[in-house]
Amino acid sequence: LLKKIKNPPKILYVLGKIFKKENCFAIVGTRKCTGYGKEIAFEIASDLAKAGLTIVSGFAPGIDTIAHKAAISQKKRTIAVLGTGLDEKSIYPKSNLKLIKEILECNGALISEFPPHTHGTKYTFPQRNRIISGLSLGVLVVEAKMKSGAIITAKYAFEQKRKVFAVPGSIFSSNSKGCHFLIKKGAKLV
């Protein structure tokens, strides 16, 4: 799937295992998630992992981390797509360094198009989002502000003809505005 996207990565650095064919599904969202978002992300990621999908996310704090941990809780595979190099000094966030071992123990992988010693910038994280959606059959946005990486990932998914899903929330929550926008644009309500 990734080879078919516009501007596929020329090279991928991998820690762990990559399979030529597998059914991946992305779950993304805000770094500053609510209890509601955490609960939904964990439940849906767990269920999809149990059903045999490989959970893909961006390794960031918040919804991404919860999606990875949910797959691991089921002893299932997850793929983390990083916006940094894969070396310990560059990886963001540092709070997820021990999560790497858990991902690898469950046959998962960390991937990046950035060489070692590449630190994250305001450009590398949005750039990696096309890979998150490009690897996946679909993308679920759990919580997202209007201007967020999760919305960027969903836009890539629409462009790549992937299925896009979004979780509605309170009309008063800024974390739900991005999801409501996506639902209006044709994302499937979850």
Sequence and secondary structure as in RCSB ss.txt:
>XXXX:A:sequence
LLKKIKNPPKILYVLGKIFKKENCFAIVGTRKCTGYGKEIAFEIASDLAKAGLTIVSGFAPGIDTIAHKAAISQK
KRTIAVLGTGLDEKSIYPKSNLKLIKEILECNGALISEFPPHTHGTKYTFPQRNRIISGLSLGVLVVEAKMKSGA
IITAKYAFEQKRKVFAVPGSIFSSNSKGCHFLIKKGAKLV
>XXXX:A:secstr
 GGGSSS  S  EEEE   SS  EEEEE  SS  HHHHHHHHHHHHHHHHTT EEEE   TTHHHHHHHHHHHTT
  EEEE SS SSTTT S GGGHHHHHHHHHTT EEEESS TT    TTHHHHHHHHHHHT SEEEE S  SSSHH
HHHHHHHHHTT EEEE    TT HHHHHHHHHHHTT EE 
